Amino acid sequence: MEAMRYPNDFHGILAGAPAMLFQFQNSLHHGWLAMSNINGPMPELPQMMRGPPPGPESRGHGPPRRGPPHGRPASGPTAIVTASKLPLLHTAVVKTCDALDGLADGLLSDPRLCKFDPLDLLCDTKSAADEDRQCLTEAEVKTIRKFYDGPVDPVTGRHLTVGNAQFGSELAWESVFVPKGPNEPVMSAHIALAALRYLIFEPNPPETYSLNDLQFTEATVELLRARHPLLDATSPDLTAFKNAGGKLILWHGWSDEHISPRTTIAYHETLQKQMGGVEQVAEFERLYLLPGVQHCGRGEGMAAIDLVTPLLEWVEQGNAPHKIITSTDLDDDLPPWMPKPATPTVTRSRPVFPYPRLAKYTGTGDANDAANYIEGAPLYTDKTADWAGQSFFEPYMPRTE
């Protein structure tokens, strides 16, 4: 937002897990995750999480209200997938896709390489009858596929969002869109409902608007345009920021459970297209992706990273950042699929390189030591696929009110 609207405020900007595409993230993205994981109409949410009280403005316009009302009857709908199944799912994903980057280390360097299908975990007749089954029901398989695939217009077949839940991020889903218990609310529902009622549409919908009214269609995408110039920060024209000598470092965890890293990748690609190509954008912008790192940190990956020092050196000395070391403290709680240090140590470290380059293990030495990695070529080279909101990444004039 600063680089786009106020290009002279800062010489250097560091943005991690940027919530740049508010209109989609807090409507179709979180709304889809919440509605995909329930076996009926979405029940009422706790009052404290519904958003602010209605204002005096008219609510007689905006998107139509449809579907059954919010309500939480004693025998109402329940979640299809609960948190108890996430370790099973995550273990299977890692087992299937871990070595695709050349190293079996418990981390997916680029989840886009993964082709895992949750159908592989489908229960057989005997397992389905077990109370503590370590497999997935047909309903769970279908729901998990929805998490990974994201919303699609049922008529046009076009993807409505640029990002979705990534392979390898499963352990981060708990309480965000996968509840601990079948009757517990999830954060995605809270976020989406408040945003849809009071922020997303212009004008606001009726106070009775619920997640059951949200339609996953290209028509809804068009309704997001009105407040796009006010709430989003996706214009790829950062000419004024670049001309002012500004430097921008973006970073994102591949296992982010809230904001898809693929949104940040799409913006980075559009920036290159808009501003003259890879070399021209590299004069003022960098993108780093951290395997296994969740929203703004945490996770199984190496989330400790100093990006402030490289930014200062870039701004003040003209030294553009390249290899940056990430790390994490190791303890006895490592999952079984993650390697133990070759020698007793408290730190696991690895370099990251500007997207799309990857860290590549040399094949010798401790795989938990950054010194044993070199810069490798990207393994995934496809550009962002067509999606319904890609025009939201075109230059536009921001609104301030």
C-alpha positions as a printed NumPy array, in Angstrom:
array([[  0.   ,   0.   ,   0.   ],
       [  2.815,   2.408,   0.875],
       [  4.866,   1.663,  -2.241],
       [  1.819,   2.129,  -4.456],
       [  0.097,   5.121,  -2.847],
       [  2.866,   6.973,  -1.03 ],
       [  6.052,   6.217,  -2.99 ],
       [  8.114,   8.899,  -1.255],
       [  7.435,   7.83 ,   2.342],
       [ 10.094,   5.114,   2.617],
       [ 13.308,   4.302,   0.795],
       [ 12.918,   0.641,   1.748],
       [  9.829,  -1.482,   2.393],
       [  9.727,  -5.031,   3.759],
       [  6.372,  -6.807,   3.317],
       [  5.798, -10.312,   4.672],
       [  2.722, -12.39 ,   3.791],
       [  1.194,  -9.242,   2.246],
       [ -2.595,  -8.989,   2.449],
       [ -2.613,  -7.111,  -0.842],
       [ -5.717,  -8.718,  -2.358],
       [ -8.176,  -8.021,   0.46 ],
       [-11.274,  -8.23 ,  -1.724],
       [-10.682, -11.848,  -2.715],
       [ -8.843, -13.064,   0.375],
       [-11.612, -12.143,   2.79 ],
       [-14.548, -13.141,   0.618],
       [-14.118, -15.91 ,  -1.946],
       [-10.967, -17.407,  -0.386],
       [-11.909, -17.655,   3.291],
       [-15.584, -18.027,   2.422],
       [-14.812, -21.048,   0.243],
       [-12.668, -22.713,   2.887],
       [-15.377, -22.247,   5.52 ],
       [-18.309, -23.336,   3.359],
       [-16.477, -26.339,   1.892],
       [-16.068, -27.917,   5.311],
       [-19.643, -28.11 ,   6.515],
       [-22.352, -30.627,   5.711],
       [-25.223, -28.142,   5.513],
       [-26.023, -24.42 ,   5.796],
       [-23.489, -22.421,   7.794],
       [-24.805, -21.965,  11.362],
       [-24.857, -18.649,  13.196],
       [-21.539, -17.38 ,  14.516],
       [-20.928, -15.974,  18.013],
       [-22.079, -12.361,  18.252],
       [-18.59 , -11.083,  19.097],
       [-17.254, -12.371,  15.781],
       [-19.936, -11.049,  13.441],
       [-18.365,  -7.658,  12.949],
       [-19.433,  -4.13 ,  13.97 ],
       [-23.064,  -3.198,  14.544],
       [-24.92 ,  -1.946,  11.465],
       [-24.583,   1.73 ,  10.647],
       [-27.309,   4.152,   9.649],
       [-26.722,   3.683,   5.911],
       [-29.295,   1.88 ,   3.832],
       [-28.804,  -1.853,   3.394],
       [-31.428,  -2.3  ,   0.734],
       [-28.937,  -2.834,  -2.093],
       [-25.822,  -4.87 ,  -2.783],
       [-25.694,  -8.614,  -3.404],
       [-28.974, -10.5  ,  -2.996],
       [-29.678, -12.52 ,   0.087],
       [-30.37 , -16.167,  -0.633],
       [-30.319, -19.508,   1.12 ],
       [-31.347, -20.447,   4.659],
       [-30.645, -18.071,   7.56 ],
       [-27.738, -18.398,   9.928],
       [-28.72 , -20.527,  12.864],
       [-27.156, -23.05 ,  15.19 ],
       [-29.815, -25.626,  16.029],
       [-28.801, -28.289,  18.517],
       [-28.779, -30.888,  15.751],
       [-27.455, -28.596,  13.022],
       [-24.721, -29.067,  10.409],
       [-21.243, -30.083,  11.466],
       [-17.719, -29.907,  10.059],
       [-16.733, -32.645,   7.624],
       [-12.981, -32.596,   8.286],
       [-11.707, -32.066,  11.825],
       [ -8.194, -31.46 ,  13.101],
       [ -7.628, -35.082,  14.103],
       [ -7.19 , -35.976,  10.411],
       [ -4.578, -33.328,   9.626],
       [ -1.47 , -35.249,  10.807],
       [ -2.556, -38.246,   8.707],
       [ -3.052, -36.052,   5.658],
       [  0.162, -34.097,   6.124],
       [  2.262, -37.231,   6.572],
       [  0.867, -38.653,   3.33 ],
       [  1.516, -35.426,   1.416],
       [  5.113, -35.241,   2.628],
       [  5.716, -38.931,   1.899],
       [  4.44 , -38.454,  -1.654],
       [  6.078, -35.154,  -2.56 ],
       [  9.009, -34.519,  -0.221],
       [ 11.761, -35.804,  -2.52 ],
       [ 10.526, -34.   ,  -5.641],
       [ 12.936, -31.159,  -4.882],
       [ 15.873, -33.559,  -4.652],
       [ 16.046, -33.906,  -0.868],
       [ 13.845, -35.871,   1.545],
       [ 13.891, -33.457,   4.465],
       [ 10.242, -33.069,   5.442],
       [  9.843, -29.801,   3.507],
       [  8.363, -29.066,   0.084],
       [ 10.634, -26.489,  -1.55 ],
       [  7.934, -25.775,  -4.135],
       [  4.498, -27.271,  -3.361],
       [  3.371, -26.671,  -6.941],
       [  5.397, -29.747,  -7.929],
       [  3.175, -31.945,  -5.749],
       [  0.369, -33.99 ,  -7.343],
       [ -0.956, -35.706,  -4.228],
       [ -4.561, -36.93 ,  -4.287],
       [ -6.339, -37.436,  -0.933],
       [ -8.17 , -40.331,  -2.57 ],
       [ -5.045, -42.34 ,  -1.752],
       [ -6.189, -42.256,   1.893],
       [ -9.764, -43.4  ,   1.236],
       [-11.021, -45.876,   3.832],
       [-11.888, -49.387,   2.79 ],
       [-15.098, -50.937,   4.103],
       [-13.437, -52.392,   7.195],
       [-11.478, -49.244,   8.076],
       [-14.54 , -47.038,   7.674],
       [-16.192, -48.911,  10.521],
       [-13.292, -48.327,  12.923],
       [-13.888, -45.598,  15.47 ],
       [-10.268, -44.399,  15.329],
       [ -9.723, -44.894,  11.616],
       [ -6.49 , -43.677,  10.037],
       [ -8.016, -43.031,   6.649],
       [-10.446, -40.62 ,   4.998],
       [-14.128, -40.996,   4.246],
       [-15.483, -40.095,   0.804],
       [-16.846, -36.833,   2.211],
       [-13.466, -35.957,   3.724],
       [-11.676, -36.693,   0.452],
       [-14.091, -34.462,  -1.455],
       [-13.727, -31.629,   1.043],
       [ -9.932, -31.754,   1.131],
       [ -9.858, -31.639,  -2.652],
       [-11.908, -28.447,  -2.436],
       [ -9.343, -26.937,  -0.068],
       [ -6.534, -27.578,  -2.538],
       [ -8.469, -26.672,  -5.704],
       [-10.132, -23.452,  -4.56 ],
       [-13.458, -22.083,  -5.863],
       [-14.431, -22.505,  -9.514],
       [-17.396, -20.949, -11.308],
       [-19.754, -23.914, -11.885],
       [-20.804, -22.593, -15.311],
       [-17.629, -21.167, -16.844],
       [-15.19 , -23.513, -15.086],
       [-12.901, -20.572, -14.372],
       [-10.919, -20.391, -11.13 ],
       [-12.142, -17.526,  -8.962],
       [ -9.005, -17.081,  -6.849],
       [ -5.328, -17.123,  -7.733],
       [ -4.271, -18.962,  -4.581],
       [ -5.554, -21.815,  -2.461],
       [ -4.405, -24.124,   0.325],
       [ -0.945, -25.423,  -0.582],
       [  0.365, -28.959,  -0.257],
       [  2.47 , -29.215,   2.884],
       [  0.462, -26.621,   4.817],
       [ -2.01 , -29.091,   6.363],
       [ -0.867, -28.814,   9.986],
       [ -1.586, -25.078,   9.892],
       [ -5.257, -25.522,   8.987],
       [ -6.41 , -26.267,  12.527],
       [ -8.904, -23.672,  13.82 ],
       [ -8.507, -21.599,  10.647],
       [-10.824, -23.61 ,   8.413],
       [-10.603, -27.048,  10.052],
       [-12.03 , -27.077,  13.609],
       [-10.874, -29.238,  16.48 ],
       [-14.395, -30.514,  17.018],
       [-17.262, -30.926,  14.524],
       [-19.43 , -28.255,  16.182],
       [-16.773, -25.581,  16.653],
       [-16.631, -22.42 ,  14.507],
       [-13.579, -21.628,  12.382],
       [-11.668, -18.407,  11.824],
       [-12.277, -18.399,   8.067],
       [-16.008, -18.093,   8.696],
       [-15.525, -15.217,  11.138],
       [-13.211, -13.329,   8.785],
       [-15.359, -13.786,   5.703],
       [-18.708, -12.963,   7.303],
       [-17.54 ,  -9.71 ,   8.91 ],
       [-15.797,  -8.596,   5.717],
       [-18.725,  -9.502,   3.47 ],
       [-21.256,  -7.707,   5.657],
       [-19.341,  -4.498,   6.307],
       [-16.374,  -4.051,   3.938],
       [-16.383,  -5.98 ,   0.678],
       [-19.472,  -4.801,  -1.192],
       [-20.656,  -1.33 ,  -2.169],
       [-23.156,  -0.68 ,  -0.786],
       [-23.191,  -3.124,   2.113],
       [-25.665,  -6.004,   1.859],
       [-28.571,  -6.42 ,   4.296],
       [-27.64 ,  -7.051,   7.92 ],
       [-29.092, -10.538,   7.533],
       [-26.509, -11.456,   4.866],
       [-24.825, -14.759,   5.704],
       [-22.15 , -16.998,   4.244],
       [-24.962, -19.086,   2.82 ],
       [-25.652, -16.145,   0.488],
       [-22.132, -16.039,  -0.955],
       [-22.152, -17.264,  -4.544],
       [-18.925, -18.642,  -5.978],
       [-19.352, -17.228,  -9.468],
       [-17.751, -14.707, -11.779],
       [-20.736, -12.457, -11.071],
       [-19.504, -12.156,  -7.478],
       [-16.04 , -11.274,  -8.775],
       [-17.61 ,  -8.317, -10.581],
       [-19.201,  -7.16 ,  -7.314],
       [-15.722,  -7.028,  -5.765],
       [-14.57 ,  -4.331,  -8.2  ],
       [-16.293,  -1.362,  -6.553],
       [-14.076,  -1.321,  -3.458],
       [-11.018,  -2.862,  -5.106],
       [ -9.333,   0.573,  -5.548],
       [-10.006,   1.342,  -1.877],
       [ -9.015,  -1.878,  -0.112],
       [ -6.524,  -3.656,  -2.381],
       [ -2.859,  -2.89 ,  -3.058],
       [ -2.291,  -4.761,  -6.311],
       [ -1.405,  -2.141,  -8.904],
       [  1.806,  -3.333, -10.595],
       [  2.773,   0.196, -11.58 ],
       [  5.402,   1.104,  -8.983],
       [  7.198,   3.512, -11.297],
       [  7.047,   6.406,  -8.836],
       [  8.44 ,   4.221,  -6.039],
       [ 11.273,   2.965,  -8.236],
       [ 12.086,   6.462,  -9.506],
       [ 12.252,   7.692,  -5.909],
       [ 14.979,   5.124,  -5.25 ],
       [ 12.677,   2.784,  -3.336],
       [ 13.563,  -0.858,  -2.655],
       [ 10.947,  -3.526,  -1.928],
       [ 11.454,  -6.985,  -0.421],
       [  8.462,  -9.343,  -0.391],
       [  8.514, -12.646,   1.466],
       [  5.961, -15.365,   2.05 ],
       [  5.808, -18.754,   3.761],
       [  4.795, -21.611,   1.478],
       [  2.594, -23.062,   4.27 ],
       [  0.669, -19.852,   4.971],
       [ -2.79 , -20.891,   6.157],
       [ -4.376, -17.434,   5.8  ],
       [ -2.967, -15.704,   2.711],
       [ -1.948, -17.802,  -0.258],
       [  1.691, -17.349,  -1.334],
       [  0.509, -17.809,  -4.9  ],
       [ -1.162, -14.399,  -4.686],
       [  2.218, -12.855,  -3.927],
       [  3.814, -14.822,  -6.771],
       [  1.111, -13.608,  -9.174],
       [  1.774, -10.008,  -8.162],
       [  5.528, -10.472,  -8.595],
       [  5.003, -11.858, -12.105],
       [  2.637,  -9.038, -13.029],
       [  5.129,  -6.504, -11.712],
       [  7.736,  -7.9  , -14.099],
       [  5.296,  -7.79 , -17.004],
       [  4.204,  -4.218, -16.252],
       [  7.59 ,  -2.682, -15.509],
       [  9.807,  -3.887, -18.293],
       [ 10.868,  -7.402, -17.408],
       [ 12.861,  -9.428, -14.912],
       [ 16.038,  -7.356, -14.953],
       [ 14.251,  -4.025, -14.63 ],
       [ 12.18 ,  -5.181, -11.658],
       [ 15.247,  -6.733, -10.021],
       [ 16.649,  -3.208,  -9.75 ],
       [ 14.211,  -2.48 ,  -6.923],
       [ 12.266,  -5.635,  -5.882],
       [ 12.936,  -9.124,  -4.497],
       [ 10.618, -12.012,  -3.562],
       [ 11.641, -14.777,  -1.14 ],
       [  9.552, -17.892,  -0.453],
       [ 10.168, -19.927,   2.714],
       [  9.344, -23.672,   2.57 ],
       [  7.267, -25.002,   5.456],
       [  6.742, -21.574,   7.026],
       [  3.214, -20.64 ,   8.05 ],
       [  1.516, -17.232,   8.253],
       [  4.157, -14.658,   9.248],
       [  6.312, -17.38 ,  10.833],
       [  6.113, -20.682,  12.744],
       [  5.682, -24.041,  11.046],
       [  8.071, -26.872,  10.22 ],
       [ 10.266, -24.692,   8.052],
       [ 12.986, -22.235,   8.985],
       [ 11.065, -19.095,   9.891],
       [ 13.864, -17.077,  11.508],
       [ 15.131, -14.711,   8.828],
       [ 16.755, -11.278,   8.947],
       [ 15.507,  -9.276,   5.98 ],
       [ 15.94 ,  -5.874,   7.606],
       [ 19.744,  -5.908,   7.37 ],
       [ 19.766,  -6.821,   3.642],
       [ 17.17 ,  -4.104,   3.01 ],
       [ 19.303,  -1.513,   4.805],
       [ 22.383,  -2.551,   2.837],
       [ 20.424,  -2.32 ,  -0.403],
       [ 19.067,   1.156,   0.377],
       [ 22.148,   2.657,   2.004],
       [ 25.012,   0.908,   0.203],
       [ 23.482,  -0.278,  -3.053],
       [ 24.181,  -3.946,  -2.314],
       [ 21.219,  -5.878,  -3.697],
       [ 20.206,  -8.922,  -1.606],
       [ 20.645, -12.44 ,  -2.935],
       [ 21.358, -15.4  ,  -0.648],
       [ 19.77 , -15.023,   2.783],
       [ 20.055, -17.539,   5.616],
       [ 16.96 , -18.861,   7.364],
       [ 17.041, -20.947,  10.526],
       [ 15.027, -22.579,  13.274],
       [ 15.773, -24.094,  16.657],
       [ 15.593, -27.878,  16.794],
       [ 14.208, -29.823,  19.739],
       [ 12.923, -33.283,  20.537],
       [  9.495, -32.584,  19.071],
       [ 10.506, -32.897,  15.428],
       [  8.004, -34.948,  13.39 ],
       [  9.324, -38.4  ,  12.463],
       [  9.721, -37.519,   8.778],
       [ 12.106, -34.629,   9.505],
       [ 15.81 , -35.558,   9.699],
       [ 17.714, -35.316,  12.953],
       [ 20.998, -33.371,  12.913],
       [ 24.065, -35.39 ,  11.969],
       [ 25.74 , -34.024,  15.09 ],
       [ 24.123, -32.56 ,  18.208],
       [ 23.048, -28.998,  17.445],
       [ 20.249, -26.587,  18.284],
       [ 19.924, -24.947,  14.897],
       [ 18.702, -25.995,  11.482],
       [ 19.604, -23.527,   8.74 ],
       [ 19.205, -23.131,   5.007],
       [ 19.638, -20.367,   2.443],
       [ 16.842, -18.905,   0.372],
       [ 17.347, -17.184,  -2.962],
       [ 15.268, -14.673,  -4.93 ],
       [ 12.245, -16.332,  -6.533],
       [ 12.166, -18.556,  -8.547],
       [ 15.639, -19.888,  -7.632],
       [ 15.843, -22.682,  -5.038],
       [ 18.357, -23.862,  -2.473],
       [ 19.986, -27.111,  -3.646],
       [ 21.68 , -29.591,  -1.321],
       [ 25.237, -30.377,  -2.416],
       [ 24.811, -34.018,  -1.466],
       [ 27.486, -34.01 ,   1.214],
       [ 27.608, -32.783,   4.783],
       [ 24.83 , -32.101,   7.264],
       [ 21.57 , -31.36 ,   5.442],
       [ 20.576, -29.161,   8.393],
       [ 23.513, -26.792,   7.752],
       [ 23.093, -23.909,   5.296],
       [ 26.762, -24.218,   4.339],
       [ 25.936, -27.397,   2.423],
       [ 23.553, -25.74 ,  -0.037],
       [ 24.11 , -23.909,  -3.302],
       [ 21.82 , -21.924,  -5.562],
       [ 19.73 , -24.179,  -7.77 ],
       [ 17.533, -23.665, -10.813],
       [ 13.756, -23.438, -10.431],
       [ 11.968, -26.777, -10.701],
       [  8.562, -25.268, -11.482],
       [  8.56 , -22.865, -14.414],
       [  4.884, -22.351, -15.314],
       [  3.462, -18.873, -14.946],
       [  0.282, -18.175, -12.99 ],
       [ -2.695, -19.71 , -14.786],
       [ -5.74 , -17.785, -15.957],
       [ -8.185, -16.853, -13.204],
       [-11.264, -14.656, -12.937],
       [ -9.636, -11.79 , -11.046],
       [ -6.4  , -11.332, -12.951],
       [ -7.533,  -7.886, -14.137],
       [ -7.389,  -6.816, -10.467],
       [ -3.609,  -6.889, -10.971],
       [ -3.713,  -4.179, -13.644],
       [ -2.746,  -0.531, -12.941],
       [ -5.519,   1.521, -11.334],
       [ -6.08 ,   4.792,  -9.514],
       [ -6.44 ,   4.148,  -5.755],
       [ -9.371,   5.453,  -3.755],
       [ -8.857,   6.934,  -0.306],
       [-12.484,   6.877,   0.843]])
